[in-house]
Amino acid sequence: MRRWVSPLLLVAIVFLLWPNSSPAPIIYRPGEGWSYESRGTMGKWRRDRAKAQVEVAKEAAAKEDWRTVHKAAKRTVHEWPLSDYAPEAQQLLAQSYEARGDDERAFKEYQKLLRYYPQNVDYEEVQKRQMVIADRFLGGQRFKLWGKIPLYRSWKKSAQMYQEVVNVGPQSEVAPMAQMKAGEAWEKRADGFHVSERERHKDFGRAVEAYKKAYEEYQSDDTVAAEALYKKGTSYENQAKDAEYDQEVTMEAINAYEDMLALYPGTPKAEDASQRIAKMKTEQARGSITIAKFYEKKKKWHGAKVYYDRAIDLAPDSEHGQRAKERLAVIAKYIDETDAAETE
């Protein structure tokens, strides 16, 4: 048996060392990463000058050969980052990621383009591309593992994308809408599953802050400002649905709606905001009636009067308001008796 081991080992070594051509080699190059090179084309896309290299990327883009675009553009940016051709290569690199379905990476490469080469690109157009990508994620597109495998939705990452658009170009054409959509993304996250209500309220709080910033920064646009106040109100209102946040947060919601009605009375959301205010005030009046009844049982007439008065102020024409008026009439004599006793 042993006499066969040495010849077989020798054959195996010769086979492994014998030069063979691979039909589909995977090549790694520092700064460029791994790339697939088909047989017969290996290295043919590479050039030794920035201008020639970016031309390869442009020609490949015209043919929608995005794999070659990716390799050529990435090499240009890596090898000649300060050349006049680097901005165009960086944009082609971002486009190649987007065309190949890696939207998250495409967004980041567009962001690099604006950060490193702001004077050499159509700023507004690039940000519009970023908005298109962020909108896809806000619409439910899944983020990918390794840029290949659709895995999960993330409203948090969507919100951060919109915020990056604003941070890089706060006065750009798309910035107001990006700020508003950041709030929308946080609202979606708040509406999703949470381990605790505290975390859910944090997300509503982030939505409120996003809308607050939209109002403060873009008041010159009446449409955006009015919508920002309305959405700020709805975020507070949703947060107020939990009892422990009811009174304080409800008042914040009412204040936001009332600000919108006072500043932008002609907004399409005016009627809806008025109805929401009335509903919340009616609910607050109901709560005041409950507290007033508690004071009545304790014969704390002045305390009861405070809360009946509050119910009337909040919703005078509602059922609760009418009930408060009736009870005030009943306890009036007890209040007078108490006051008389205290003065004796």
Buried (B, 14 or more C-beta within 10 A) or exposed (E): EEEEEEEEEEEEEEEEEEEEEEEEEEEEEEEBEEBEBEEEEBEEBBBEEBEEBBBBBBBBBEEEBBBBBBBBBBBBBBBBEEBEBBBBBBBBBBBBBBBBEBBBBBBBBBBBBBEBBEEBBEBEEBBBBBBEBBBBBBEEBBBBEEBEEEEEBBBBBBBBBBBBBBEBBBEBBBBBBBBBBBBBBBBBBBEEEBEEEEEBBBBBBBBBBBBBBBBEBBEEBEEBBBBBBBBBBBBBBBBBEEEEBBEEBBBBBBBBBBBBBEBBEEBEBBEBBBEBBBEBBBBBBBBBBEBBBEBBEEEBBEBBBBBBBBBBBBBBEBEBBBBBBEBBEEBEEBBEEBEEEEEE
